[in-house]
Amino acid sequence: MDLKDWLIASSAVASAIFALGALVVSIWSAIRSTRAASDSQAARELAGTAQWKMSEHLQVIAESQAMLAQNLGTGAPGQRVAASQGGRLSARLVKVGRSHRLLIANVGVELVEVLSVDIPPDVAVSGAPSIEGVELDPGEDFGLLVSITMGTSLPLTVTMRWRDSRGEQERVQRVTFS
């Protein structure tokens, strides 16, 4: 083997080593990209849930202020008037991967004890413990895994019952994917 053949062989080996290195870097980048995409999706879902809770919570605060203003206008001078909204449950239907979840959140201003969550009979709740009796602090939520099929009519009518300092409360809410 002369010098020319040795240079050709060594350059072929060097090219193969560089190609192998490029392949390793490419695979590593693809794995990191997939992880970043799933992390990004999870962050979007968390941000969406936080935005929904904040929007509902601000609505409760606005209603409380409106009730307080109305009570102040009808109260006697010097009388202290309170406008407590207590707790409030809100529902949201979300798609997480290939599954669907019905999120129930306390968007009010005090602790609630969940008495019941009624959903239409054509929507099956699976794999989740019962939410009845669960206590939710303000801002806390609970997810139920639900089966949504092609035959399920949206929006869903969800009836939520809870107990707070004002006694037993009920809210009927129509939810669709958000």
C-alpha positions as CSV (number, residue, x, y, z in Angstrom):
1,M,0.0,0.0,0.0
2,D,1.5,3.2,-1.1
3,L,1.0,6.7,0.4
4,K,-1.8,7.6,-2.0
5,D,-3.9,4.6,-1.0
6,W,-3.2,5.2,2.7
7,L,-4.4,8.8,2.4
8,I,-7.6,7.7,0.6
9,A,-8.3,5.0,3.3
10,S,-7.6,7.4,6.2
11,S,-9.8,10.1,4.7
12,A,-12.6,7.5,4.2
13,V,-12.3,6.5,7.9
14,A,-12.2,10.2,9.0
15,S,-15.4,10.9,6.9
16,A,-17.1,7.9,8.5
17,I,-16.2,9.1,12.0
18,F,-17.5,12.6,11.2
19,A,-20.7,11.1,9.7
20,L,-21.2,8.9,12.9
21,G,-20.6,12.0,15.1
22,A,-23.2,14.0,13.0
23,L,-25.7,11.1,13.4
24,V,-25.2,11.0,17.2
25,V,-25.7,14.8,17.4
26,S,-28.8,14.6,15.2
27,I,-30.4,11.9,17.4
28,W,-29.5,13.7,20.6
29,S,-31.1,17.0,19.1
30,A,-34.2,15.1,18.1
31,I,-34.7,13.7,21.6
32,R,-34.2,17.1,23.2
33,S,-36.6,18.7,20.7
34,T,-39.3,16.1,21.5
35,R,-38.8,16.7,25.3
36,A,-38.9,20.4,24.7
37,A,-42.1,20.1,22.7
38,S,-43.8,18.0,25.5
39,D,-42.6,20.4,28.1
40,S,-44.0,23.3,26.1
41,Q,-47.4,21.6,25.7
42,A,-47.5,21.0,29.5
43,A,-46.6,24.6,30.1
44,R,-49.4,25.8,27.7
45,E,-51.9,23.6,29.5
46,L,-50.9,24.9,32.9
47,A,-51.0,28.5,31.7
48,G,-54.5,27.9,30.2
49,T,-55.8,26.4,33.4
50,A,-54.3,29.3,35.4
51,Q,-55.9,31.9,33.1
52,W,-59.3,30.2,33.3
53,K,-59.1,30.1,37.2
54,M,-58.1,33.7,37.3
55,S,-60.8,34.8,34.9
56,E,-63.5,33.0,37.0
57,H,-62.0,34.3,40.3
58,L,-62.1,37.9,39.0
59,Q,-65.7,37.4,38.0
60,V,-66.5,36.3,41.6
61,I,-64.7,39.4,42.9
62,A,-66.6,41.7,40.6
63,E,-69.9,40.2,41.6
64,S,-69.0,40.6,45.3
65,Q,-68.1,44.2,44.8
66,A,-71.3,44.9,42.9
67,M,-73.3,43.2,45.7
68,L,-71.4,45.3,48.3
69,A,-72.1,48.5,46.3
70,Q,-75.8,47.6,46.1
71,N,-76.0,46.8,49.8
72,L,-74.2,50.0,50.7
73,G,-76.8,52.0,48.8
74,T,-79.7,50.3,50.7
75,G,-78.1,50.2,54.2
76,A,-78.6,52.6,57.0
77,P,-75.8,55.2,57.6
78,G,-73.0,53.8,59.8
79,Q,-74.2,50.2,59.3
80,R,-71.5,47.7,58.3
81,V,-72.5,45.7,55.3
82,A,-70.7,42.5,54.1
83,A,-70.8,41.0,50.7
84,S,-69.3,37.5,50.9
85,Q,-69.3,35.4,47.8
86,G,-67.9,32.4,49.7
87,G,-66.6,29.5,47.5
88,R,-67.6,28.8,43.9
89,L,-67.1,25.8,41.7
90,S,-66.4,26.1,38.0
91,A,-65.9,23.4,35.4
92,R,-63.7,23.2,32.4
93,L,-63.3,20.5,29.8
94,V,-59.8,19.9,28.5
95,K,-58.0,17.5,26.2
96,V,-54.8,16.1,27.6
97,G,-52.9,14.0,25.2
98,R,-55.4,11.4,24.0
99,S,-57.7,11.7,27.0
100,H,-60.3,14.2,28.2
101,R,-60.5,15.7,31.6
102,L,-63.3,17.6,33.4
103,L,-61.5,20.0,35.7
104,I,-63.5,21.2,38.7
105,A,-62.0,24.2,40.4
106,N,-62.8,26.4,43.4
107,V,-62.6,29.9,41.9
108,G,-64.2,31.5,45.0
109,V,-62.7,33.1,48.0
110,E,-63.1,30.4,50.7
111,L,-62.8,26.7,51.2
112,V,-65.6,24.5,49.8
113,E,-66.7,20.9,50.4
114,V,-67.9,19.3,47.2
115,L,-71.2,17.6,47.6
116,S,-71.7,16.4,44.0
117,V,-70.8,16.9,40.4
118,D,-73.5,15.7,37.9
119,I,-72.6,15.2,34.3
120,P,-74.8,13.9,31.4
121,P,-75.3,10.1,31.4
122,D,-73.7,9.7,28.0
123,V,-70.3,10.9,29.4
124,A,-68.5,8.2,31.4
125,V,-66.2,9.0,34.3
126,S,-63.4,6.5,34.5
127,G,-60.4,5.7,36.6
128,A,-60.8,8.6,39.0
129,P,-61.9,8.6,42.6
130,S,-65.2,10.3,43.5
131,I,-65.0,14.0,44.0
132,E,-67.8,14.0,46.6
133,G,-66.6,15.1,50.0
134,V,-63.4,16.6,48.6
135,E,-62.4,20.0,50.2
136,L,-61.0,22.5,47.8
137,D,-59.1,25.6,48.9
138,P,-59.5,28.7,46.7
139,G,-57.6,28.1,43.5
140,E,-57.4,24.4,43.9
141,D,-58.8,22.0,41.3
142,F,-59.7,18.3,40.8
143,G,-59.6,16.5,37.5
144,L,-62.0,13.7,36.4
145,L,-61.1,11.5,33.5
146,V,-64.1,11.5,31.1
147,S,-64.9,9.5,28.0
148,I,-66.0,11.8,25.2
149,T,-67.2,9.9,22.1
150,M,-68.5,11.0,18.7
151,G,-72.0,10.7,20.0
152,T,-71.5,13.1,22.9
153,S,-73.3,16.3,22.4
154,L,-71.4,19.5,23.4
155,P,-71.6,21.7,25.4
156,L,-72.0,19.5,28.4
157,T,-74.3,20.6,31.2
158,V,-72.5,20.1,34.5
159,T,-74.3,20.6,37.8
160,M,-72.0,21.2,40.8
161,R,-73.2,21.3,44.4
162,W,-71.0,22.4,47.3
163,R,-71.1,23.6,50.9
164,D,-69.3,26.8,52.2
165,S,-69.9,29.3,55.0
166,R,-73.1,30.4,53.3
167,G,-74.5,26.9,53.3
168,E,-75.2,24.6,50.3
169,Q,-74.8,26.1,46.9
170,E,-75.4,24.9,43.4
171,R,-74.2,26.0,40.0
172,V,-75.2,24.7,36.6
173,Q,-72.6,25.4,33.9
174,R,-72.4,24.5,30.2
175,V,-68.9,23.5,29.2
176,T,-67.1,22.7,26.0
177,F,-63.5,22.3,25.1
178,S,-61.3,25.2,26.1
